Amino acid sequence: RHLKIKLNNSVFSGSFTDALYDLKLSAEMDAEDLTLGKQQYLKNKNIKIEAGLEINNLKHSYTIQNFKLKIDKSIFDAKGSVTKHDKTFATNLSIDGEDAGIQTLISLLPGSISSNFSEYQSSGIVNFKGRIRGNFSKNQMPAIDFKFGIVNGTIKDHKHSQSLESVNLSGEYSDGKSNDLQTSYLHIDQFTARLNGRPLNLHYFMDNFDDPMLDAAIKADLNLK
């Protein structure tokens, strides 16, 4: 695991010497690199945080009272708690995003996936709900599950002069039953769009990020001339 950030400015306030106190946080930073296992999740992203936390030093617990995270132009809300036991963090977090940009969502996926979209430009509205539950440590990953949808999106491939418009889809990303790369999957089970003005439907299943297995089907009205 590797994290490299540059903290531009931050403000903390709270009764730090008390056993139980409320912490107010405002911070802006540049995430230059976040790598978990073999996967890179964040690279060169501007991040802003506004948060209120309840800190319990006796129980080593942190409860989120309010939390807003802005990555580039997309805003995410979070709630839940984290408790520290020795070198393990017990997490129970919910993360919601409304009106997030497609490009930002793609950039948050593991690098092995997001790199496949590097030649594309995209726009549209993304809504999603994410859950992170379980232990996080040097040898453990929590259960991660994100359900997402896109409304009225556009994806353009300028290299091949192709354009997808009126994109609507729903999908799910999870690290699976073992919470690792082998059981991780990305499933897009509903996808409708217009490809250069013609209707297109597909589903896309990618399982096992360690040794990817793909299952995809496309139904389209194409001009092959």
C-alpha angles and dihedrals in degrees: 000000000000131000125181120176138161113217110215099181139338142179124201126183132177145099093282096181094056121097090229123027145140118255123205116200135186118172144157123198144158114237104212095176139357115179125176115185107320095335129093112211106173130031127172097343127154110227130191124187132194112178147159118203136181108223120201109186093182093058095028089232132144120199120193112227094173131350133177120182121189118194110185101313099336123097126209131187124210139187136172137072145282124205124191120220111179103300095343128090117208106210132196107170138156121198123189129185127190127183091004118161121253092230092055093048091051091050091056093058120093112286092246088066104033091052088065089066097049093108093053135085117208142182137175141093123297125194122184146161122211134190128197115186132162141037124331119196143126090290102025136069124194125235108276122193128168125180114194144173138192124214123200096342132171127211120185129192104195092179092066097025092242127143133191114199135176089030114183122170147149127208149150138230120197138162088224136223095319096041094231141102094272094059096036117113144178115207125184104184101168122042128155127168145136117257109205087335097314125109119261132185127180148153125214126194122182116182132179108025090201092061105006122224116194131202115179136160128187131195113188145153101230134178105224096183 
